Amino acid sequence: MLYIHLIPNMPEENKRRKFIKNALLTVVGGTILGKSASVLASEEDEEKPNPILKVKPLGFQWDTQDPFLFCVHHEDAYPEGNAQLGPDKSLLSGRNMGNDFHMKDGFRMYHGETVPGFPGHPHRGFETVTVVRKGMVDHSDSMGASGRYGDGDVQWMTSGKGVQHAEMFPLIKQEEKNPMELFQIWLNLPKADKMVEPHFKMLWDEQIPKISHKDTNGNISKIEVIAGKLEDQNAPTPPPDSWAAKRINEVAIWNIHMDASAKYTLPKASPGVNRSIYFYSGDILKLNGNTLKHYHSANVLASEENTITAGTTPCKILVLQGKPIAEPVVQHGPFVMNTIEEIRETYTEFQRTRFGGWPWPTYDNVHDASKGRFAKHADGRLEDMG
C-alpha cells in the first residue's frame, strides 16, 4: 500500500481541516519488524517467535494500519457552559481562535470560535467512526441530517462521493463541568466504493454489546464490541457500503477496560489481517509477556493469540483490526482517493457543488440545549434516545 500526501498546485484547503494536512505524510512499503528496548522489555524465551511487530509512542494523532487511515484521541476538560453552549469568553483570550490545538486551561477549541469542535467541512472517499466516551457531539450535514450523541454512543459515517458535516462539542451543562473524550477513527473505502451515496448510522450505547470477562484471579475486563465479533457477541451492523460490512474483512473495533492485574486474551484472526493495540490509560500493560509503557501502541500478529495483562492500576485499551484494502492511497486534507487526478477532480467538484451546500444557519450549528440524544436522517427518519 502506498500513501501519497503532498499535491502541488492545489487550491488552499479549508482551514477548518488544516490539522489533517500531515495525517498521512508516510510511505508504507511493508511491515517494520522489531521493537524498541526502551519501550518493550521481553520476558519470554527469545527463541519463540515474537508476535509484536512494532511499538510506537502515541500523540494526539495515532498511526494506524490498513484498512484504517488514522485515529485521533480527543480528551478535553471543558468548563461549565454558557448560554451559547460554549466556554465563558474570558477563557478564550490568548488562544489561536479558529485553529486552537494548544491545550490551555485543560481544553482546546479546535476550529470552533464560540463552541468547541469542527464547523462544517467536506469529506470524500472514506469513513469516520466517532466513538464518544464522555461528553456530547452535535452533528449537522449537507444532506439536512442532524443529531446529538455521546456518553458511549458511536456515529459511523460513510462519506462516499462527498458530504459536508459539522462536529461541534456543545457544553450543555451550565452548573458543572463538561469533560469530553472521544476517538475519531478514519476507515478507508476501496476504490469500488469511494463514490457510493453518503450515509451515517448511529450505534447507540444501549445497542453496543459489552462483554464482562472474569479471569482466574477474579479480575474483570469489560469489552465494548463496536465492530466485528468477539466471543459470542456481534457488533451492530455497520453502514452497508463499509469495508467492515463484509465479515471476510474481519474489521474489529474493541474498547477494553481492565481492572488492575486483570488478564484477557484476544483471539486469533486470519493470517494477513492487521491488528493494532493502543494503550491509552493506565501505568503499564503486559502484552504477550512484554511490558508496554503507558500511551504507546503495538502492531501485533493477529494470527497469534495476544494476551494482555493490566498493571497495578486499571488500564484502557483500544484495538483496531482488519484485512488490508491494499490499494494506493492518495490523501489531501479531507479527501482520500486512489490517484492524484482523482484528488484534483474532487477539489474541482467541491468548488462547484459544495457537495450539496449547507442548509444550516451557521457552519458551527448546534442544537438546543434542552434536546437529548437523537438522530434525524436525510430521509426524515428520527431516532429519539431521550
Sequence and secondary structure as in RCSB ss.txt:
>XXXX:A:sequence
MLYIHLIPNMPEENKRRKFIKNALLTVVGGTILGKSASVLASEEDEEKPNPILKVKPLGFQWDTQDPFLFCVHHE
DAYPEGNAQLGPDKSLLSGRNMGNDFHMKDGFRMYHGETVPGFPGHPHRGFETVTVVRKGMVDHSDSMGASGRYG
DGDVQWMTSGKGVQHAEMFPLIKQEEKNPMELFQIWLNLPKADKMVEPHFKMLWDEQIPKISHKDTNGNISKIEV
IAGKLEDQNAPTPPPDSWAAKRINEVAIWNIHMDASAKYTLPKASPGVNRSIYFYSGDILKLNGNTLKHYHSANV
LASEENTITAGTTPCKILVLQGKPIAEPVVQHGPFVMNTIEEIRETYTEFQRTRFGGWPWPTYDNVHDASKGRFA
KHADGRLEDMG
>XXXX:A:secstr
  EE   TT     GGGGGGGGTT     S      TTTEEE S TTS   EEEEEE  SEEE  TTEEEEEEEE
EEE    TTSS  GGGGTTS TTSB S BTTB  BT SSSSEEEEEEEBSEEEEEEEEESEEEEEETTS EEEEE
SS EEEEE TT EEEEEE     SSS EEEEEEEEEEE  GGGTTS  EEEEE GGGS EEEEE TTS EEEEEE
EESEETTEE     TTSGGGSGGG  EEEEEEE TT EEEE    TT EEEEEEEESSEEEETTEEEETTEEEEE
ETTS EEEEE SS EEEEEEEE    S EEEETTEEESSHHHHHHHHHHHHHHGGG   SSSTT    TT  SEE
E TTS EEE  
